[in-house]
Amino acid sequence: MANLSQQRREQMLSFLETLKEQHNDDASLIAINQIEKELTSKKYGLVWEEHEEEVDVKMKTHIPVFTEIKEKEIVENSESDEFNFLLEGDNLHSLRLLEKTHKGKIDVIYIDPPYNTGHKDFIYDDAFVDRQDGYSHSKWISFMEKRLKIAHSLLKSSGTIFISIDDNEYANLKLLCDEIFGEENMISDIIWNSRKSVSNDAVVSLNHNYTLVYTRNINEFNKVKYKFKLADTGVGFDNPDNDPRGPWKADPFDSPGIRPNLTFAIKNPNTGEEFWPPKGRCWRTGEKEYLEYLADDRILFGKSGKGKPQLKRFLSDAQNKGLTPKSLWDDCGTATDGTKELQDIFGSKAFDTPKPTGLIKKIIDLAGDKDSLILDFFAGSGTTAHSVLEKNKEDGGSRHFILCTNNDGNICSEVTYPRICTVITGKRQDGSEYSDGIAANLKYYRTDFVDKESEHIYEDLLAHIKEMIQLEYGVKVDNSKYVMIMDDEEMDDFEDNISLYKELKTVFINQDVMLTTSQEKMLQNVEVKIIPDCYFDFELREVGELW
């Protein structure tokens, strides 16, 4: 069958070549080339009208930086030097800076972006987007595309991203993620039963949300790790024959499908009776592997020894392998549970439709390890931070989080931060007791800006290097355990007073500092990190401060 669209494109491209010959001035050629580019661009996938945000415009004239709000630092785990981070400001600015510190370093990303319902849940350039806006979907896609492209770069090659969404933008998000992460890297679309009650005023009661799950590289994705660990209870397992390998259960030896190499006669050694796989099925293994199982006492023939073949599956094997997760989640709380959790902290409704910690804990349990770094750049009420902290308390993990949220309606300063503070300290804002607390540390950053036309742009940017170092390494530059040295004079002073640094762990040194022989010798047994020019080198080159 002919590709009619392709034929029409070829006719138009041929006509453009004629126009190029007739109109070869620069302005005409630029315009014709633009038309040609549009004609030859991808023809399958998501198509939208690209929109520019105010945050994009701001970055044309200003460089985003982080400024630490020191009075909001929380230190409740003095035995650890490691910190979590809450980043206040537009998440696009925060993501641009995270690209400099965490490219390829994030294990798990969870985000719950605005759903673009048309009911004042999505703000674009300081204005709510409603269904009367003919570009509502294009604006949402433009908004998400910029952020998801950076999210892709931040993930480890084996990392995973989970994105909650509802019907309004699900189809667009799926196509967008296929384009950014690759269709082959989609893991699942998890359906979360978010509501137990029925909405009687609806044609169909909406009782679910979607969670799209993608990995960065399916070839490096760890399928074994991506399992729910089984409990140690061993329900359904027994050891009637006192097998030294422990409790087991009998599973059928046949499986779905018809494969000639897995279809053969199995003789019951007790009765001599031959068994073949049931109709439409085959055996689990080939004949060679079956005989190995038989010799290893892993094949049963029913309780009486006269039945068809079964396979011993040991509890230890099941626990190591884990339980394959299902795509329908109805056991991890509801939106109502999320609201109750917030009310327990604030005493009243503090945020619309917060996710329950049960949902995020299940994601963490599924995709992360005990030392995973977890990013949420639509942090909202801070459920992700709450969940990470509680998971660490439950299993002794050392996970860390980075949260990004704006402060529209004072959400960051009056909900996200106080919630994290309450969970860590165990004290509500009014001083009442919430819990025993969870030992953890937190730094609070706010996005700020340096004018590209500043006469002191180099010094202005250097003033924010400390924040970048602390963020990248997850520590506090305290001039005791962790020291930052920016010039030769500071290095000389450090050398003169080296005896005072009894707990010294790491020295961060500007790459422009020239170490003397004695200084190199002094640092032989100390971890040294060179402060990279990648923090702001692009911006400095752009304005002509570096060559």
KEGUZA-454938 format. One line per field, with one value per residue (C-alpha): x, z, y; residue number from 1; residue in one letter. Coordinates in nm, 4 decimals, padded with zeros to 6 digits. Example, Ala and Ser with C-alpha at 12.3 -4.5 7.8 and 13.67 -1.06 7.14 Angstrom:
KEGUZA-454938
u 01.2300_01.3670
w 00.7800_00.7140
v -00.4500_-00.1060
gumar 1_2
keza A_S
This chain:
KEGUZA-454938
u 00.0000_00.1281_00.2278_00.0257_00.1602_00.5140_00.4314_00.2856_00.5918_00.8251_00.6265_00.6458_01.0182_01.0785_00.8904_01.1041_01.4177_01.2765_01.2089_01.5660_01.6943_01.4591_01.5073_01.8655_01.8950_01.9728_01.6291_01.4468_01.6804_01.6412_01.2618_01.2653_01.4996_01.2637_00.9733_01.1867_01.2789_00.9119_00.8269_01.1031_01.0487_00.9105_00.5630_00.4530_00.4248_00.3168_00.2712_00.2022_00.2424_00.5614_00.5188_00.7767_00.7482_00.8504_01.1143_01.2707_01.2696_01.4276_01.7192_01.7977_01.9163_01.9835_02.1688_01.9853_02.1757_02.0915_02.1039_02.0992_01.8450_02.0616_01.8001_01.5936_01.8682_01.7637_02.0224_01.8679_02.1230_02.4576_02.6062_02.5701_02.7310_02.4753_02.1930_01.8653_01.7664_01.4546_01.4840_01.2351_01.1668_01.0493_01.1484_01.2867_01.5514_01.6275_01.6499_01.8934_02.1201_02.0745_02.2008_02.5347_02.5494_02.3490_02.3639_02.3269_02.3149_01.9466_01.8104_01.4381_01.2284_00.8681_00.6578_00.2941_00.2666_-00.0424_-00.3079_-00.4382_-00.7978_-00.9157_-01.0133_-00.7306_-00.4698_-00.2198_-00.0587_00.1279_00.3049_00.1218_-00.2228_-00.4485_-00.5034_-00.8658_-01.0509_-01.1373_-00.7701_-00.7320_-00.3677_-00.4185_-00.2771_00.0137_00.1070_00.1011_00.3102_00.5636_00.5817_00.6383_00.8743_01.1426_01.1347_01.1194_01.4169_01.6261_01.4799_01.6015_01.9554_01.9491_01.8547_02.1166_02.1238_01.9379_01.7194_01.3411_01.0887_00.7295_00.4805_00.1284_-00.1403_-00.5124_-00.7251_-00.6877_-00.3275_-00.2548_-00.2472_-00.0242_00.2096_00.2457_00.3486_00.5809_00.7528_00.7852_00.9675_01.1954_01.2656_01.2054_00.9025_01.1216_01.2084_00.8509_00.8103_00.4426_00.1333_00.0346_-00.3297_-00.3711_-00.7107_-00.7095_-01.0663_-01.2910_-01.6164_-01.8381_-01.9191_-02.2926_-02.3115_-02.0742_-02.1561_-01.8677_-01.7112_-01.3413_-01.1635_-00.8115_-00.4965_-00.2281_00.1418_00.3590_00.6890_00.9965_01.3596_01.6426_01.7986_01.6056_01.9273_02.0717_01.7460_01.7649_01.4543_01.5478_01.5722_01.2375_01.0446_00.8592_01.0549_00.8508_00.7843_00.9653_00.6351_00.6509_00.2732_00.1899_00.5364_00.5988_00.8672_00.6908_00.9965_01.2456_01.4349_01.7591_01.6996_01.4054_01.0326_00.8927_00.5680_00.4721_00.4130_00.2782_00.5577_00.3616_00.3310_00.1353_00.2388_00.3271_00.6997_00.8284_01.1557_00.9556_00.7108_00.8173_00.7014_00.7787_00.7622_00.6549_00.9369_00.6961_00.4251_00.5803_00.2913_00.3811_00.2640_00.2508_00.1791_-00.1937_-00.3495_-00.2194_00.0692_00.4284_00.6727_00.8680_01.2056_01.3662_01.4323_01.7935_01.6965_01.4101_01.6484_01.8748_01.5771_01.4826_01.8353_01.8312_01.5101_01.3087_01.0455_00.7375_00.4554_00.1819_00.1426_00.0876_00.3746_00.1333_00.0388_00.1707_00.5052_00.5356_00.8291_00.9550_00.9868_01.1836_01.1001_01.4621_01.4476_01.1177_01.2516_01.5644_01.3659_01.0923_00.7318_00.6422_00.4429_00.0997_-00.0095_-00.3204_-00.2426_-00.5275_-00.3372_-00.1318_-00.3819_-00.6142_-00.6258_-00.8337_-00.5486_-00.3114_-00.5411_-00.5651_-00.1858_-00.1564_-00.4360_-00.2519_00.0381_-00.1424_-00.4777_-00.6676_-00.6657_-00.3349_-00.3163_-00.5563_-00.5336_-00.2002_-00.0706_-00.0604_00.2787_00.1687_00.1791_00.5244_00.6639_00.5482_00.7297_01.0459_01.0202_00.9797_01.2392_01.4992_01.7691_01.8262_02.0766_01.8872_01.8798_01.5221_01.4140_01.0701_01.0540_00.6793_00.7062_00.3783_00.3012_00.6209_00.4790_00.7941_01.0197_00.7845_00.7853_01.1641_01.2171_00.9658_01.1106_01.4548_01.3124_01.1331_01.4245_01.7364_01.8011_02.0105_01.8054_01.8181_01.5805_01.5944_01.2660_01.1838_00.8726_00.7699_00.6265_00.2966_00.0473_00.3383_00.3211_00.6936_00.7363_00.4037_00.3411_00.6371_00.9056_00.6952_00.5858_00.9452_01.0437_00.7620_00.8495_01.2196_01.1867_00.8653_00.7218_00.4391_00.4572_00.2530_00.5014_00.2759_00.4183_00.3668_00.6041_00.9403_01.1019_01.3325_01.7033_01.7856_01.9360_01.8013_01.9260_01.6890_01.7837_01.6011_01.6575_01.8150_01.9549_02.2700_02.2318_02.4333_02.5257_02.6635_03.0065_03.1077_02.9482_03.2452_03.2450_02.8644_02.8631_03.1497_02.9448_02.7065_02.9643_02.9332_02.5655_02.6522_02.9235_02.6973_02.4187_02.6399_02.8038_02.5138_02.7212_02.7716_03.0843_03.1488_03.5184_03.5933_03.5205_03.4537_03.6616_03.6312_03.9360_03.8880_04.2278_04.6002_04.5756_04.3088_04.5233_04.8254_04.6155_04.4759_04.8281_04.9411_04.6517_04.6247_04.6806_04.3441_04.1476_04.1205_03.8138_03.9053_03.7414_03.7302_03.8877_03.7172_03.9730_03.9126_04.0775_04.2686_04.4551_04.8208_04.9359_05.2927_05.4929_05.4381_05.0647_05.0407_05.2235_04.9963_04.6877_04.8129_04.5899_04.2929_04.0084_04.0464_03.7716_03.8498_03.5721_03.4762_03.4275_03.1156_02.9092_02.9062_03.1648_02.9033_02.7451_03.0816_03.1893_02.8565_02.9162_03.2846_03.4362_03.6064_03.7700
w 00.0000_-00.0883_00.1851_00.0666_00.3319_00.2287_-00.1344_-00.0509_00.1597_-00.1244_-00.3647_-00.1262_-00.0627_-00.4352_-00.4668_-00.1888_-00.3848_-00.6740_-00.4385_-00.3117_-00.6668_-00.7247_-00.3839_-00.2662_-00.0361_00.3303_00.4685_00.2156_00.2606_00.6387_00.6029_00.3467_00.5614_00.8568_00.6472_00.5254_00.8837_00.9832_00.6832_00.7581_01.1350_01.3063_01.1856_01.4519_01.8200_02.0286_01.8480_02.0332_02.0192_02.2118_02.4771_02.6632_03.0382_03.2427_03.4053_03.0609_02.9967_03.3364_03.2536_02.9393_03.1546_03.4906_03.6197_03.8818_04.2019_04.5430_04.8629_05.1895_05.4509_05.7479_06.0176_05.8655_05.8916_06.0944_06.2680_06.4625_06.3755_06.5150_06.4389_06.0647_05.8434_05.5685_05.4820_05.2954_05.0939_05.0453_04.7493_04.7396_04.4064_04.0559_03.9946_03.6489_03.8078_04.0689_03.8040_03.5986_03.9030_03.9888_03.6391_03.7538_04.0756_04.0202_03.6556_03.6401_04.0201_04.1156_04.1943_04.2126_04.1009_04.2107_04.0940_04.1278_03.8772_03.8217_03.6403_03.4303_03.5259_03.4309_03.7925_03.9087_03.9673_03.6976_03.7017_03.3902_03.4046_03.7225_03.5779_03.6215_03.2990_03.2392_02.9627_02.7910_02.7031_02.3549_02.4300_02.7717_02.6637_02.4717_02.7710_02.9996_02.7606_02.7128_03.0899_03.1463_02.8556_02.9847_03.3287_03.2173_02.9837_03.2808_03.4946_03.2328_03.2584_03.6393_03.6601_03.6964_03.3969_03.6112_03.7812_03.7731_03.7505_03.8769_03.7574_03.9000_03.6659_03.5929_03.2787_03.1769_03.0531_03.0757_02.6994_02.6375_02.9223_02.7921_02.4457_02.5971_02.8180_02.5234_02.3383_02.6266_02.8022_02.5099_02.4604_02.5235_02.8708_02.9983_03.2954_03.3792_03.4202_03.7820_03.8688_04.2225_04.3853_04.5295_04.6552_04.8213_04.8239_04.5174_04.3641_04.3009_04.1045_03.8358_03.5284_03.6277_03.9726_03.9356_04.1866_04.0502_03.9438_03.7049_03.7827_03.4729_03.5423_03.3195_03.3613_03.1926_03.0367_03.0294_02.9640_03.2961_03.4873_03.7709_03.7370_04.0396_04.2629_04.1295_04.3518_04.6773_04.9474_05.0972_05.4688_05.6855_05.7969_05.5270_05.4904_05.2868_05.3311_05.5358_05.5824_05.6286_05.5173_05.7298_05.4214_05.5434_05.2942_05.4996_05.4438_05.0951_04.9027_04.6024_04.2768_03.9525_03.7195_03.4116_03.2825_03.0106_02.6474_02.4005_02.3373_02.1789_02.3751_02.7001_02.6024_02.6898_02.8947_03.2669_03.4330_03.7949_03.9477_04.2102_03.9754_03.6284_03.5011_03.2295_03.2434_02.9676_03.0103_03.0178_02.6936_02.5918_02.8416_02.8628_03.1417_03.3271_03.2047_02.9437_03.0090_03.1206_03.3826_03.4974_03.5633_03.7603_03.9743_04.0234_04.1374_04.3731_04.5408_04.4146_04.2249_04.4038_04.2815_04.5153_04.8854_04.8055_04.5573_04.2879_04.1307_03.8563_03.8927_04.1150_04.1970_04.5468_04.5868_04.8979_05.1120_05.0956_04.7137_04.7185_04.9589_04.7522_04.4315_04.5804_04.4793_04.1346_04.1828_04.0278_03.8246_04.0395_04.3827_04.6318_04.9551_05.0049_05.1318_04.9685_04.9140_05.2318_05.4231_05.2857_05.4108_05.7558_05.7808_05.7155_05.9588_06.2274_06.1836_06.1214_06.2877_05.9794_05.6026_05.4840_05.1244_04.8601_04.7649_04.9279_04.8453_05.1380_05.2670_05.1974_04.8223_04.8233_05.0640_04.8272_04.5406_04.7537_04.8632_04.5051_04.3179_04.5682_04.7899_05.1533_05.0507_04.7520_04.6632_04.5910_04.4094_04.4054_04.2116_04.2584_04.6337_04.7347_05.0963_05.1390_05.1392_04.9702_05.2471_05.5140_05.3435_05.3052_05.6709_05.7892_05.5643_05.7116_06.0616_05.9708_05.8149_05.9306_05.5840_05.4961_05.2070_05.1340_04.9582_04.7548_04.7342_04.5057_04.5339_04.4731_04.7494_04.5825_04.8607_05.1039_05.0442_05.1010_05.4076_05.5729_05.4762_05.3223_05.5599_05.8800_05.7921_05.7469_06.0653_06.2595_06.1305_06.2131_06.5524_06.6660_06.7629_06.5904_06.5280_06.8409_07.0489_07.1010_07.0651_06.7287_06.7587_06.8932_06.5965_06.3304_06.3426_06.0224_05.8947_05.6467_05.4588_05.3144_04.9939_04.8039_04.4356_04.3742_04.0678_03.9465_03.6743_03.3642_03.3248_03.6761_03.6872_03.9518_03.8016_03.8781_04.2475_04.2581_04.1349_04.3574_04.6547_04.5849_04.5277_04.8855_04.8332_04.5229_04.7009_04.9941_04.7595_04.5422_04.8322_05.0758_05.3585_05.5479_05.4765_05.8416_05.8260_06.0611_05.9053_05.5626_05.4457_05.1309_04.9950_04.7124_04.6629_04.7399_05.0418_05.2025_05.1267_05.2994_05.6026_05.6125_05.6043_05.8882_06.1069_05.9983_06.3577_06.4559_06.2184_06.4412_06.2677_05.9096_05.6518_05.3167_05.1657_04.8665_04.6683_04.3841_04.0691_04.0313_04.3618_04.3059_04.5750_04.7011_04.7599_05.1347_05.0884_04.8616_05.1251_05.3981_05.2076_05.1233_05.3807_05.3403_05.0898_04.8417_04.6043_04.3310_04.2951_03.9285_03.6867_03.5657_03.8298_03.6405_03.3622_03.0845_03.2219_03.2699_02.9170_02.7863_02.9325_02.8332_03.1807_03.0789_02.7549
v 00.0000_00.3454_00.5901_00.8885_01.1226_01.0417_01.1070_01.4472_01.5360_01.4424_01.6624_01.9578_01.9035_01.8967_02.2259_02.3750_02.2877_02.4897_02.7813_02.7668_02.8143_03.1084_03.2746_03.2322_03.5327_03.4544_03.5423_03.3265_03.0310_03.0431_03.0425_02.7603_02.5504_02.5935_02.4677_02.1777_02.0876_02.0734_01.8555_01.6037_01.5878_01.2765_01.1891_00.9427_01.0237_01.3182_01.6486_01.9707_02.3470_02.4231_02.6914_02.8955_02.9466_03.2473_03.0280_02.9766_03.3502_03.4139_03.1839_03.3825_03.6706_03.5060_03.1993_02.9909_02.9112_02.7691_02.9711_02.7777_02.8847_02.7959_02.8521_02.5693_02.3107_02.0051_01.7879_01.4997_01.2319_01.3444_01.0018_01.0600_01.3241_01.2647_01.5045_01.5021_01.8109_02.0209_02.2595_02.5468_02.7122_02.6312_02.2720_02.3491_02.5725_02.3049_02.0330_02.2432_02.2629_01.8949_01.8167_01.9570_01.7534_01.4338_01.3362_00.9566_00.9242_00.8916_00.5437_00.6175_00.9150_00.9495_01.2431_01.3393_01.6281_01.8455_01.6427_01.9335_01.8609_02.2087_02.2726_02.5007_02.2306_02.3383_02.6829_02.7938_03.1309_03.2346_03.1603_02.8578_02.6631_02.5635_02.3824_02.7113_02.7442_02.5982_02.5146_02.3542_02.0177_02.1725_02.3850_02.0818_01.8725_02.1548_02.1913_01.8181_01.7563_01.9932_01.8351_01.4716_01.5158_01.6261_01.3469_01.0987_01.2358_01.2186_00.8510_00.5825_00.3499_00.0947_00.3575_00.3786_00.6614_00.6396_00.9038_00.9320_01.0633_01.0386_01.0169_01.3829_01.3541_00.9810_00.9224_01.2243_01.1307_00.7758_00.8990_01.1607_00.9016_00.6614_00.9391_01.0460_00.7155_00.4799_00.2566_-00.0470_00.0848_00.0903_-00.1437_-00.1147_00.0952_00.0394_00.0962_00.2290_00.1831_00.5329_00.5454_00.2878_00.4842_00.5303_00.8685_00.8411_01.1662_01.0363_00.8292_00.6016_00.6461_00.7294_00.5060_00.4789_00.6596_00.5449_00.5219_00.4925_00.3151_00.3439_00.2476_00.4319_00.1204_-00.2061_-00.3994_-00.2858_-00.2984_-00.5521_-00.7682_-00.9794_-00.6717_-00.5517_-00.7910_-00.7639_-00.9451_-01.2278_-01.2307_-01.4866_-01.6431_-01.9095_-01.9335_-02.2440_-02.3952_-02.7097_-02.9750_-03.3106_-03.5134_-03.3140_-03.2020_-03.0377_-02.7567_-02.6367_-02.5778_-02.6316_-02.6516_-02.8657_-02.6752_-02.8248_-02.9341_-02.8301_-02.4723_-02.2849_-02.3217_-02.5930_-02.6376_-02.9604_-02.9544_-02.9374_-03.2102_-03.5656_-03.8636_-03.8709_-04.2116_-04.2366_-04.4487_-04.5845_-04.7096_-04.7095_-04.4954_-04.2433_-03.8835_-03.6262_-03.2565_-03.1681_-03.0469_-02.7028_-02.7142_-02.8373_-02.9236_-02.6526_-02.7817_-02.9999_-03.3687_-03.3164_-03.0580_-03.2814_-03.5701_-03.3356_-03.2280_-03.5936_-03.6842_-03.3846_-03.5086_-03.2127_-03.4118_-03.5471_-03.7698_-03.6594_-03.7427_-04.1093_-04.1297_-04.2471_-03.9159_-03.6882_-03.5044_-03.1971_-02.9693_-02.8910_-02.5124_-02.4193_-02.1167_-01.9997_-01.9935_-01.8060_-01.5437_-01.4881_-01.4607_-01.2440_-01.2056_-01.0731_-00.7515_-00.7120_-00.4117_-00.3572_-00.2076_-00.2039_-00.2678_00.0486_00.3008_00.5510_00.9267_00.9444_00.7802_01.0430_01.3191_01.1573_01.1352_01.5076_01.5882_01.3920_01.6358_01.9651_01.9026_02.0156_01.9832_02.1233_01.9972_01.8661_01.4965_01.4007_01.0551_00.8080_00.6952_00.3362_00.3990_00.5596_00.2990_00.0270_00.2013_00.2375_-00.1249_-00.2364_-00.0332_00.0785_-00.0660_00.0240_00.2916_00.4348_00.8044_00.9089_01.2256_01.3863_01.7142_01.7652_01.7182_01.8811_01.7960_01.5926_01.2378_01.1046_01.2378_01.1006_00.7590_00.7429_00.8289_00.5695_00.2979_00.3642_00.3307_00.0078_-00.1777_00.0089_00.1505_00.4533_00.5914_00.9640_01.1987_01.5176_01.7060_01.9996_02.2123_02.5691_02.7840_02.8749_02.9324_02.8858_02.5106_02.4550_02.6745_02.5905_02.2267_02.0413_02.1637_02.1490_01.7954_01.6783_01.8585_01.6879_01.3403_01.3839_01.5523_01.3832_01.7230_01.9058_02.2801_02.3465_02.1473_01.8470_01.4974_01.3290_01.0323_00.9196_01.0907_00.9490_01.0317_01.2204_01.5467_01.8013_02.1048_02.3630_02.5467_02.8188_02.8921_03.2319_03.4070_03.5750_03.8366_03.7455_04.1119_04.1436_04.3067_04.0530_03.7441_03.5164_03.6102_03.5978_03.2391_03.1297_03.2453_02.9559_02.6810_02.5574_02.4733_02.2730_02.0753_01.9944_01.8867_01.6679_01.4842_01.4994_01.6481_01.9719_02.1761_02.2581_02.3590_02.0720_01.7319_01.8775_02.1724_02.3846_02.5677_02.8151_02.9825_02.9532_03.1836_02.9644_02.6599_02.8126_02.9016_02.5483_02.4038_02.6299_02.5106_02.1470_02.0271_02.1795_01.9548_01.6484_01.4994_01.5883_01.3595_01.5385_01.8488_02.0104_02.2091_02.4517_02.3188_02.6469_02.5991_02.5081_02.2653_02.2798_01.9632_01.9897_02.0349_01.7312_01.5273_01.6641_01.5456_01.1966_01.0271_01.2583_01.2262_01.5122_01.6211_01.8705_02.1262_02.0866_02.3700_02.1885_02.3665_02.6966_02.6717_02.6753_02.9917_03.1625_03.0750_03.1984_03.5441_03.5482_03.4974_03.1709_03.0654
gumar 1_2_3_4_5_6_7_8_9_10_11_12_13_14_15_16_17_18_19_20_21_22_23_24_25_26_27_28_29_30_31_32_33_34_35_36_37_38_39_40_41_42_43_44_45_46_47_48_49_50_51_52_53_54_55_56_57_58_59_60_61_62_63_64_65_66_67_68_69_70_71_72_73_74_75_76_77_78_79_80_81_82_83_84_85_86_87_88_89_90_91_92_93_94_95_96_97_98_99_100_101_102_103_104_105_106_107_108_109_110_111_112_113_114_115_116_117_118_119_120_121_122_123_124_125_126_127_128_129_130_131_132_133_134_135_136_137_138_139_140_141_142_143_144_145_146_147_148_149_150_151_152_153_154_155_156_157_158_159_160_161_162_163_164_165_166_167_168_169_170_171_172_173_174_175_176_177_178_179_180_181_182_183_184_185_186_187_188_189_190_191_192_193_194_195_196_197_198_199_200_201_202_203_204_205_206_207_208_209_210_211_212_213_214_215_216_217_218_219_220_221_222_223_224_225_226_227_228_229_230_231_232_233_234_235_236_237_238_239_240_241_242_243_244_245_246_247_248_249_250_251_252_253_254_255_256_257_258_259_260_261_262_263_264_265_266_267_268_269_270_271_272_273_274_275_276_277_278_279_280_281_282_283_284_285_286_287_288_289_290_291_292_293_294_295_296_297_298_299_300_301_302_303_304_305_306_307_308_309_310_311_312_313_314_315_316_317_318_319_320_321_322_323_324_325_326_327_328_329_330_331_332_333_334_335_336_337_338_339_340_341_342_343_344_345_346_347_348_349_350_351_352_353_354_355_356_357_358_359_360_361_362_363_364_365_366_367_368_369_370_371_372_373_374_375_376_377_378_379_380_381_382_383_384_385_386_387_388_389_390_391_392_393_394_395_396_397_398_399_400_401_402_403_404_405_406_407_408_409_410_411_412_413_414_415_416_417_418_419_420_421_422_423_424_425_426_427_428_429_430_431_432_433_434_435_436_437_438_439_440_441_442_443_444_445_446_447_448_449_450_451_452_453_454_455_456_457_458_459_460_461_462_463_464_465_466_467_468_469_470_471_472_473_474_475_476_477_478_479_480_481_482_483_484_485_486_487_488_489_490_491_492_493_494_495_496_497_498_499_500_501_502_503_504_505_506_507_508_509_510_511_512_513_514_515_516_517_518_519_520_521_522_523_524_525_526_527_528_529_530_531_532_533_534_535_536_537_538_539_540_541_542_543_544_545_546_547
keza M_A_N_L_S_Q_Q_R_R_E_Q_M_L_S_F_L_E_T_L_K_E_Q_H_N_D_D_A_S_L_I_A_I_N_Q_I_E_K_E_L_T_S_K_K_Y_G_L_V_W_E_E_H_E_E_E_V_D_V_K_M_K_T_H_I_P_V_F_T_E_I_K_E_K_E_I_V_E_N_S_E_S_D_E_F_N_F_L_L_E_G_D_N_L_H_S_L_R_L_L_E_K_T_H_K_G_K_I_D_V_I_Y_I_D_P_P_Y_N_T_G_H_K_D_F_I_Y_D_D_A_F_V_D_R_Q_D_G_Y_S_H_S_K_W_I_S_F_M_E_K_R_L_K_I_A_H_S_L_L_K_S_S_G_T_I_F_I_S_I_D_D_N_E_Y_A_N_L_K_L_L_C_D_E_I_F_G_E_E_N_M_I_S_D_I_I_W_N_S_R_K_S_V_S_N_D_A_V_V_S_L_N_H_N_Y_T_L_V_Y_T_R_N_I_N_E_F_N_K_V_K_Y_K_F_K_L_A_D_T_G_V_G_F_D_N_P_D_N_D_P_R_G_P_W_K_A_D_P_F_D_S_P_G_I_R_P_N_L_T_F_A_I_K_N_P_N_T_G_E_E_F_W_P_P_K_G_R_C_W_R_T_G_E_K_E_Y_L_E_Y_L_A_D_D_R_I_L_F_G_K_S_G_K_G_K_P_Q_L_K_R_F_L_S_D_A_Q_N_K_G_L_T_P_K_S_L_W_D_D_C_G_T_A_T_D_G_T_K_E_L_Q_D_I_F_G_S_K_A_F_D_T_P_K_P_T_G_L_I_K_K_I_I_D_L_A_G_D_K_D_S_L_I_L_D_F_F_A_G_S_G_T_T_A_H_S_V_L_E_K_N_K_E_D_G_G_S_R_H_F_I_L_C_T_N_N_D_G_N_I_C_S_E_V_T_Y_P_R_I_C_T_V_I_T_G_K_R_Q_D_G_S_E_Y_S_D_G_I_A_A_N_L_K_Y_Y_R_T_D_F_V_D_K_E_S_E_H_I_Y_E_D_L_L_A_H_I_K_E_M_I_Q_L_E_Y_G_V_K_V_D_N_S_K_Y_V_M_I_M_D_D_E_E_M_D_D_F_E_D_N_I_S_L_Y_K_E_L_K_T_V_F_I_N_Q_D_V_M_L_T_T_S_Q_E_K_M_L_Q_N_V_E_V_K_I_I_P_D_C_Y_F_D_F_E_L_R_E_V_G_E_L_W
